[in-house]
Amino acid sequence: MSILVYTENRDGKFRKPVFELLSYAYSLAAMMNSSVVALAAGDVSPDELEKLKLYGAGKILHVNDPLYRTFDTRAFTSLIAGVAAAEGAAVVLLTHSTTGKALAPRLAVRLKAGLASGVTGLPLSLEPFTVNRRVYSGNALARTVVSTKVRVLTLMPNSFDLAENKTDAVVGEYKPSDAPAVNTEVIEVQKQEGKVLLTEASVVVSGGRGMKSPDNWAPLTELASLLDGATACSRPVSDEGWRPHEEHTGQTGKIIAPDLYIAVGISGATQHLAGVSSSKYIVAINNDKSAPIFEAAQYGIVGDASKVLPALVDAVKAAKGK
């Protein structure tokens, strides 16, 4: 019996959520008296694969077939399901990302497994297998029992602390016995260059209608730059054309989980919080002390953004000696 972890990568690099997932798997394996198998697919360097050993992978399988160098849901579902069967996986773990959410339900059907998405911690019990997961746009927790022999789980980002558990795992090349027919052809890939990707940023500074005008964005973008972060906005701001639509975070925009989310002039509607509730720390800046955003924030500043932001910029510059 094993715990299979699909370690997704971007351009051959693993991100923090993958290491959180492995840390979670290591602790879960201790509870279940099991082992951790990490599966990586695509053009991933040996040095990058070595990083998986730091967080508890007892066995590492790498598939470097050209078929898996671009994401295709059908191909990756077949691959992961095949490894799960070969390794006798009792639990299949994925990150609660766009990729994880696309694969998890397909894997559950393929493996005749129960699915619990958005899990926030280790099982409350193993018999029956019971987990907490986020529901209603992150506003509530549901206690979910997964009664099948095999379970598929997606783990919410920032819901489990990183823990180094170095192993002496050997990296082995895995060759699928039967590759699925893939009818999708990737003709071109366009990548955003020159700034931090919003979905991968550890710090995000976001503005709402409280910024009052697109002309007032300069201190917000400066703060994001000083913190090596990305900029974002609420939906009304992107709808008004103040900021690009790709910066819109929320239930109908990008779902992000940075370590630090600074919300400036954002009231904190449920739809917006649904996209940022997995942030490790939320700092709210708003001149309305009754704004809902303060209920979700760990830290709050009641004040005018036009005065607070320049003060924050000066404070960060001073801390950096600039």
N, C-alpha and C positions, 0 to 999 in steps of 0.2 A: 504494500500500500504506500502511496506517495501523495505529495501535494505538488501539483504542476503549476508553475508560474510562467505566464507568457510575458516576456520582457520586451515590450515594444520599444523601438528606437526611432529616432528622427535623424536622417542622414548619417546613420551608423553610430549615433551617440545615444546613450541612455540618460534619461532625465531623473530628477529627484523622485517623482512618484513611483518609478520602478524600484528604487532602493527602499522606499517605504513599503512597497508590496513584498519585497523579499524579507524585510525585517518582520513584517506581519506573518509571512509564511513560516519563518523560523520559529516564532513563538507558537504558532498554531501546530506545527509539527511536534513540538515538545509536548503539547497537550494531548495530541493524538498518537504519540509514540510512532511517528512516521518520519519520512525523509523529504527533502525539498529538491525538486528537479526544476531547473530553469531552462526555458526554451527561447532561443534568440533566432531571428530569421533576417536574412538580408546581408548586405555588405558591411559586416561589423569586424573591426580589427581585433587581433589577439589581445592587444593591450586593453581595449574596451571590454572584452569578454572577461578579462581578469578581474575587473571591478565587481563582477557578480559574486566572486568568492568572498568579498569583504563583508557581505550582508547575509551570509548563511546558505548560499546555494551548495548543496551537497553533490550535485551532478549538473553539468552544463551541456546542453545539446545545441549545436549550431547548424542551421540550414542555410547554405550559401548558394542555393540554386537560383539562377536568374529569374525564375518565376516569382520569387518572393522578395525581389528587390523593390517592387512597387506594390502598394497595398491593393489587394483584391479580396473582398469579403469571402467569396466562395472558396478561393484557394487557401486562405488562412484558416478558415473554419475546418476544412478538410485536414490540413496539416496538424492543427492543435488537437483535433479529435483523435487523429491517428496516434499521436504521441501519448495522449491521455490513456488510450486503450492499451498501448504497448507498455506503459509504465504503471498500469494499474492505479491510476489516479483516483483518489476518493474526493479530492477537492481540486477544482481548476480555478486559478486566481487571475484576474485581469484588473488593470487600473480602470477607474470610472471616468474614462476619457471618451472622446468621440469614437476612437477605434474600439475600445473595450465595450462600449455600449452597442456598437454595431455587431461585434462578434458574440457577445455573451448569450443572447437569446437563440442564435443559430446553433451555438455549441450545446445549449441546454436541450434543444430538440434532437440534435445528432446523438448526444450521449444519453438521452432519456433521463436527464438530470433536472433537479429542481434549481431554480434561479433566484438568487437574492442580490439585487443591485443596490449600489449605494451603501454598502456596509460600513459601519463607523467604528468597529472594534472587534476584538476577539469574541468567539461564541460565548454566550452566557451559560450554555451547557452543551455537552456533546450528545447526550441521550435524553431527550431528542435534540438534534442539532438546531440550536436557536441563536439567532443574531439580531442585533439592532441595525436598522437601516433608515436612511433619511427618506421622508415622503412629504407630500404637499409642498414642493419647492423648497425643501429643507427646513420647513417650519415645525415639523414634528418627527418623532421617531416611531417606527413600527417594529414591534417585536415579532420576528418572523421565524417560523419553524420550517426547516427544509427536511422532509421525511424520506427523500430518495437516497439510494445508495451512493450516487455521485452527486456532488453539489458544484454549481458554478457561481462564483461570487465576484462582484466588482467592488473594489475598495475606494472609498472617497479619498481624494487627496487631502493631506494635512490632518488625517484622522488617526495616524499611528506614527509614533516617533521613530526616527532613524536609529538603528542600533547595529553597530559593527559586530559581526560574529564570523570571524575569518575561518575559512575552511581550506582544505587542500584538494578541492574538487578538480577533476580532470575535465578539460574541454574535449568533447567528442563530436565529430561530424555526423549529422543525422541525414539519412537519405530516405525520403518517403517512398513507401513501396508502390504507391500508385498516385500520381499527380493528377488533379482534376483538369478537365478541359476548361480553359479560360477564354472567353470570347471578347473580353475587354482589352483594348490596346491603348496604352498611354502614349499619346503623340508628343505632348510637350508638358513640361513642368515649369511653372513660373514661380520664383521665390522672391519674397519680400527682402530687400536688401537695405542696409544703411541704418536700421534701428532695431531695437529689441522687439522680438515677436510678443504680442500681447498674451498669447496663450502660454508662453514659456517664461514670461518675466517673473522674477521673484518679488519685485516691487511694482505696483501699479498706482498711478495717480490719476484719478477720474473726476470729471466735472459734470455738473448738471445745470439746470436752468438758473440756479442761484448764481452762476457766473455772469448772468445778465446780458452778455454780449460775446460774440466770437472774438471781438477785439481785446477781451480781457484774459485771453488764454496764455499769454506769454509767461507769467510767473508759474503757472501750473506745469507747462512743458519744461521750464527751467528746473523746477523742483524734481521732476521725473528724471531729467538728464543728470542732475547732481547725484541722485540715488541709483543711477544705472538702471533705471526702470523704464516702463512703457506708459503711454498715456491712453486713457479710455474715456468713455462718456456714457451718459444715460440715453435712453431711446429718444425722448423729446429733443435732445440736443442734436442727435444725428438726423432726426426727422426735419428739423428746422434748417439743416444744412450747415450748422455751425462747425461740425466735425465730420470726418469721413465715416461712412456706415460700418467699415471694418473695425472701428473703435467702440462700437456699441456693445455693452455688456448687459446681460440680463436674460430673462427666460426666452426672449425671442432674438437674442443676440449671442455673443460669445459667453461660454461658461468658463470661468477662470478660477484658479485656486492659488494665488500668490501668497508668499509669506506675509507681505504687508500690502494692504489695500487702503489708500487714502481717498476718501469720498468728500469732494468739495462742492458744496451747494447742491447736494443730492438729498431729496426728502426721504428716500428709502422705501419706495413702494414695493409690495410683495414681488412684483415681476422683476424688479431690478435685483433685489436681494437673492432671488433664485439663482442668479448668475454669479454671485460673488460670496455666497454664504460659506463656502469651503475655505475662504481665506483664513490664514492662521491668526492674523491680527487685522482688525478694521479700525481705522482712525476716521472719525466723522468731523467735518467742519461745516457748521450751519448756523445761521443767525436765528433760527427758530428752535428754541430749547425743547419744544414738544415734537420735533420731527421724528418719525419712526426709525430713522437711521441710527439714532442714539441707542435704541434698544438692542440693535444688532452689534454695535461697536464696543470694543474693549476700552477705547479711549475716545473722548469727545471734546471738541472746542466749540463753544458757543460764541460766535462772532462773525463779522463781515469778512467774507473771503478776500475782498480787495485789500484788507489790512492784515489778515492772518497769513495769507500766502507769502507776501514779501518778507514778513518777519521770519517765517519758516525757512525761506530761501537764504536769508542772511545768517540764520542759526546754523544751517547745514554747511554753508561756506566757511563760517568761523570754525566749525568742528573739523573741517577738512583742511584748514589753514589756507583758504583761498581768499 
